[in-house]
Amino acid sequence: MSYRLGVDVGGTFTDLLLINEETGEMHTAKVPSTPDDSSIGVLNGVERICAESSADPAKIKRVMHGTTVATNAVLTAEGARVGLVTTKGYKQTLQVARSFCPGGLGGWVSYVKKPLLAPLELTIEADERMDAHGAVVRELDTDALRRDLQALKDKGQVQALTICFINAYVNGAHEAQAAEIAREVFDDVPISISSEVVPEMQEYERTETTVVNSYVRPQVSRYIRNLQTSLEERLGDQVQLSILRSDGGLASSRAAGESPVNMLLSGPAGGVTGAVFFASRAGYDNVLTFDMGGTSTDVALIQNAQPRVRRETRVGDVTVRAPSVDVRTVGAGGGSIAFVPQLTRALRVGPQSAGAEPGPAAYMKGGTEPTVCDANVVLGYLPSDVQLGGAMAIDKAAAEAAVQTVADAMEIPLMEAAEGIIKIVNESMFGALRLVSVEQGFDPRDFALVAFGGAGPLHGNAMGMLTNSWPVIVPPGPGVLCAYGDATTQVRDEASRTYVTKAEDLTVDQLLSDLEELRERAAASLIEDGIPVASHEVMFQADVRYGGQAFEITMDFTAEDIRREGLALLTARFDREHEQLFTFALGEAHELVMIRAIVKAAAKSFAETSVGRVGSTLADCKVHDTRFYHEGQWHDAVIYDRNLLSEGLVVPGPAIVIEMDSTTVVLPGHEATVDHFGNLLINPA
């Protein structure tokens, strides 16, 4: 018997999911996060979930972990002091950037540029030059570089070093040579070179990405190393730690420590991966994901059971050339504060949030301002006579007093104000869903909607009505779905190269030969981690554009696809995608700008178990009667315990389904069916 453990570290709670790989039995747990050292919260969670499940810790062989360590280092500007080595004449690359000021037409008036992640006083120039084809124009002056590196070291400030030379994406020989010299000068300082981190054209993006890799590398490496050591002490030295990548795949602890720039959006990717896992088992491969937490809501689009991945990752003001799941975020969550500005007298909700402290008024932690959570309590969607998760009591009187301030400011009844708050926050989240669907050429009516997060199932039915996306799928344990995603995804790595070749000048054999080189590079990382070639799954990508365009669209394909259909496969797919996005296609002058190979470890299956109490009736699952307010009137409803619901039961609305980590509302005129995997499938009745 063996177990796999999924762990997701959030700002307030650390979520854990333990899966028995032989029986499929699952256990979940939540423990408070420990921001000063996230690993402490992880270890506390391991102890709790093992105690609650009576699992033998020594039988936990795989730990999959989504972490915000890299994200927080960038957002809080608490990364390493980075030294930078550039080609002579390019010292100002990061300073010049793209000469773009965010904030609209007047952005330049108020824009305050943040300090560079690699400051100019820690930047030196190397006398070397490669041309655009990778030929040596000027050999690297090693003696001068050694002197400059020693002077840089003598400043005593460099905690990580970045080497990024012009045109190194074509030929990284000079970067590798410089790295060898740097290792002689800097004993234990981690060194990142652009030809290994991101061998792609455009010197600013390449430099920024490699610098960010150095910026977060010491902190991430230290965290992973300490966590690995602690897990081995408690679970045995056979435990394998993997870290979730921003693109939804897993990286070994070794690979994550070397390339942490790929972990910047590790957290949100877990929820999307978990949504794919449950939605595909319910028979829905095209879904919109709706992850509503306390402060914000994350949405994404999944097509053919694959989340859309963008080639850039943005955290705060930092944009790096690293793949990430295309997640859009809006400042709307359960803790979002409702207010009425004196000037407009129009109700507003968010983006300000009450957070975990003091939190919504209903939580009795000192909060007094009206929040979305308080409005849900007033309306009866969060029933005050049932403790949340069986542990957290809520104060309806405090929620009513908070929402009453909004009602008084607008001179309307209390219930009308509460419903107004919910409708406004729903419209805000609907706007985010439009960003990933309508604005990218997709009709949301062609997709199901997966609602998760602590507050997602509360609003899922209403969001389904706005988007007309059915069914609304509420997976088991929606509040810990990120941990499900961590536990059910695959180890992966990728290798890419700049290509810039016209499709008509390319042969299938040449493309396949170049792709095979990339496959070998990507597979090397998995082989180094003990994953044999026989268990590798390979997919290729090409970034395609029309000649003269400044942007590309990524096309996925396999070697078999190209052998069967030739390069017309890529050009025809590109034309269709371009027409979907922009309503036209040129049909000629196609150019392959980038090619890449993505190698995954074959997924390890585990047994799947039935849900609920076999043979239970709906009456067996009833907690008690209640009522809630919807569309201007009260409705009698029933509260059900989700842990008792078995496959095939249909919950008619109006109803409320409660569980440890979330609450699901089924509105009048709708019903929720329980499928074999424990999903609640909400449809119009």
Disulfide bonds with the S-S distance in Angstrom:
none
